[in-house]
Amino acid sequence: MQNVETNRLILRNFTEKDAEGMLEYLSNPRVNCFLGDKISTLEEAISNANKKSKDDSFIAVCLKDSGDLVGELFCMKEEPDTYNIGWNFNHKYEGKGYASESAKALLHYLFDQKGARRIYAYVEDDNYRSQKLCERLGMRKEGCFLEFISFTKYEDGTPKYENTFQYALLKKEWLRATNI
């Protein structure tokens, strides 16, 4: 991915130097969908950062003034012109608008540079912050998939299935909303 700058942030590919910042938010995932990404050592974080550095689907979100990693975005292309997006941020940086600022920049990049026609996000029904972010981005709630996916298990070992909302935004809706 080419670097994208906002007023306060730089969106770029991951590098090995992001490992320490990555460890901060991946050592204790707060949302079940990131439990599979959990890491507990700096060595695991270095490996994870190196792996993500080779994949343009993962985008490091860094503070422009310090270079500190505050979280990440991801975008997975589905042919021919649809993208699934998501985000994971360090709780220490919550409430400052970084997720919203970086996600808006990602939408702009995908619609204007990558030719996206449709962008969507899956959000668990108890992840209120991400639901509000989708709404701030102008995404529509398209529906709720009941017992859609399992990221964890109950104490008896049976899967705990998550109810999951799907939010989406079409390029024509984006253009209307941004008055382009």
JOJORA-V875255 format. One record per backbone hydrogen bond with DSSP energy under -1.0 kcal/mol. NH is the residue of the N-H (numbers start at 1). CO is the residue of the C=O. If there is no record, write none. Layout:
[[NH CO] [NH CO]]
This chain:
[[4 11] [6 9] [10 62] [11 4] [12 60] [18 15] [19 16] [22 18] [23 19] [24 20] [26 22] [27 23] [34 31] [35 32] [37 34] [38 35] [39 26] [45 41] [46 42] [47 43] [48 44] [49 45] [50 46] [51 47] [52 48] [53 49] [54 51] [55 52] [58 55] [59 73] [60 12] [61 71] [62 10] [63 68] [64 8] [67 63] [70 61] [71 61] [72 88] [73 59] [74 86] [75 57] [76 84] [78 82] [82 78] [83 118] [84 76] [85 120] [86 74] [88 72] [90 70] [93 90] [94 91] [101 97] [102 98] [103 99] [104 100] [105 101] [106 102] [107 103] [108 104] [109 105] [110 106] [111 107] [112 108] [113 109] [114 109] [116 110] [117 81] [118 81] [119 169] [120 83] [121 167] [123 165] [125 163] [127 124] [128 126] [131 127] [132 128] [133 129] [134 130] [135 131] [136 132] [137 133] [138 135] [139 134] [140 168] [142 166] [143 166] [145 164] [148 162] [154 158] [157 154] [160 152] [162 149] [164 145] [165 123] [166 143] [167 121] [168 140] [169 119] [171 117] [174 170] [175 171] [176 172] [177 173] [178 174] [180 175]]
